[in-house]
Amino acid sequence: MSSKPPAVLTGPHYWDGDYACAEGAIAAGCRFFAGYPITPSTEVAERIAERFPLVGGTFIQMEDELASMAAILGAAWGGARTMTVTSGPGFSLMQENIGLGVMTETPCVVVNVQRGGPSTGLPTLTGQQDMMQARWGSHGDYEIIALSPSSPQECFDLTITSFNLSERFRLPVLLMMDECVGHMTEKVVVPKPESIKVLPRRWYRGPRDKYRPYQPDADLVPPMVRAGDDYRFHITGLTHDQRGYPVINAACQNLCVSRLVDKIRNNADHITLLDEQDTAGADVVVVSYGISYRVATKAIADARKKGIRVGSLRLVTVWPFPEKRIRELASKVRCLVMPEINLGQMFREMQRATVGTGCRTLLVPHCGGWVHNPNDILAAIVEGTK
Amino acid sequence: MKEIEPVERHPHEEYLRMDRIPHIWCPTCGLGTILNAFITALKRSDIPRQDIAIVSGIGCTGRTAGYVLMDSFHSTHGRALPYATGLKLANPRLKVVVISGDGDLVAIGGNHLIHAARRNMDLAVICANNFNYAMTGGQFGPTTPETARTTTAPYGSYEHPFNVPFLVDSCGATYVARWTALHVRHLTTCFGEMLNHKGFSFTEVISPCPTVYARRNRLGSGLDLLQFYRENSVIRNNIDTRECDIRFQAQMIVGKFVQKEKPTYLDMMNTYLAEAVGKKFVPYVGPMDPAKE
């Protein structure tokens, strides 16, 4: 019997979302972490710094978020499963190398425990204002995957899901937490290691001399190798061909960028995770994510007491935006209501998805710093029945 | 004098991506010479090629990673060092070599440079200094000598430049040298020493940029610049790096300035944690292994 603590702390715990995220990463096999302190995400890095020396991981605190993001990309090509954690201002700095991660198809997880912005904004108070930055923060055309947990349990579970999606589709996956979920302490049940599904890397298994870094499989995702195994491969952030060589012309750009986008768009159904309740026969559906879902459940319960037929659609996957399901719902219900702690970011995506259905859409905005008053969401639900 | 026999094949072709030749570097640019010296040093060393990884940033020198037939990474502007740091820590068996330019490493990547040196991160860094941003057409940077003309300093630069060896020395680098693209033998020896050095090694290589820097300053061709290096380089090994300032077209000190032993980042991490954490310490498990998954 080893005296060393196990990597997976099976059993019930009383953890906040940040700790749960760190434990989820360890359970998913993350053994390299680079980060820079920033409120309200720091507890993730603190937990990792404490736990990694006990489970064979390497933690490094870098000089800034540019470096943190670059380091996890380099480490991923070294063969490690890697993560970094930040909040809004640091997320801005990471965008440069998130783009490199997308372009070079590098699996890794980037956690953003969102706070109020713009700029330094509200370091200690909540926000959901980086949702569009998650989608479009780096320059150029690309598709990204982002998930949004609404409880510490989900911070654990979805961190593992994020790693699996990053390995499956080979790109940085963004876990869009918020300050409330990150600092909320609840029961988190960690399963036994054998019941945690962790996808392996898509290792290249063909002959060594035939390896081409960007020759995709049928699902448009290329298999990967790691540095040090004599494949003599080259990767670049420049537009490149299947060999990974830069080719600076419109034809290669079309091939390169189309595949990066299509590997996500064509597989959207495999990426989209939704939590749907009582939408059949509903007049109004509340579409929400993250902490706003938790507040919305109170408004939904109150609306039911008033006899309103109201359902809930929680976006677990926020990017790619689950427009197919939104459109189906919009053709059946009178109104879609979206509370979010910003002045309308995912709401515009929802509006776009409902065009032509005749369904009303109502935004319940909030500038950040605190969650909604459930009565504001309730008022929108009531308005939606009219 | 012995006639030099013409060769049909590039002497280093087994180490180059010959399907990417011709390269984009200008005639009489120093970057080919630097790469040549590096590959010669690598061949002379006993390090297997698969244990070498090359990381570059952006710029003329940043293209180096694309020409070497080894695991090679062309990262973002300024971020070669943190990228290389992650690569090294994730796969400590690798000898990670960063080859990039002065603008990339010292300007936009300056913060990473000082911290990589401070940590004594186990990286070999070759910094080609051509005194300007050449890829974008020749703008001044933090190494441009005072009064030198560039496209964004049309009347001459009035900024104080970095003394790069002093910068990295003061931050904790354990091997610091400066040579020019003329000093091929010194460079080859130097790169060999860097490949065998434990910790953060750094060599600044003064390199002619005939197309933009030299032309704008009416310094002639790359060959003229090599002639200038020959007449104006003074080898002074072990000199105090504070004395290594470079002034415009003036005498220039080159040599090996620092070579010392100090625990590297990985040494520090493993030794310290083993003691502080005790029996419960589990050293880094290493990268995931395709053969075992």
Interface residues (C-beta under 8 A of the other chain):
Chain A: S3 K4 P5 G29 R31 F32 A34 P53 L54 V55 G56 G57 T58 I60 M62 E63 D64 L66 A67 S68 A70 A71 I72 L73 G74 A75 A76 W77 G78 G79 A80 R81 T82 E96 N97 G99 L100 P200 R201 W203 Y204 R205 V225 R226 A227 G228 D229 D230 Y231 R232 F233 H234 I235 T236 G237 L238 Y245 P246
Chain B: R17 D19 R20 R49 Q50 D51 A53 V55 A65 G66 L69 M70 D71 S72 F73 H74 S75 T76 G78 R79 L81 P82 Y83 A84 T85 G86 L87 K88 L89 A90 N91 R93 L94 N111 H112 H115 M269 L273 V277 K279 K280 F281 V282 P283 Y284 V285 G286 P287 M288 D289 P290 E293
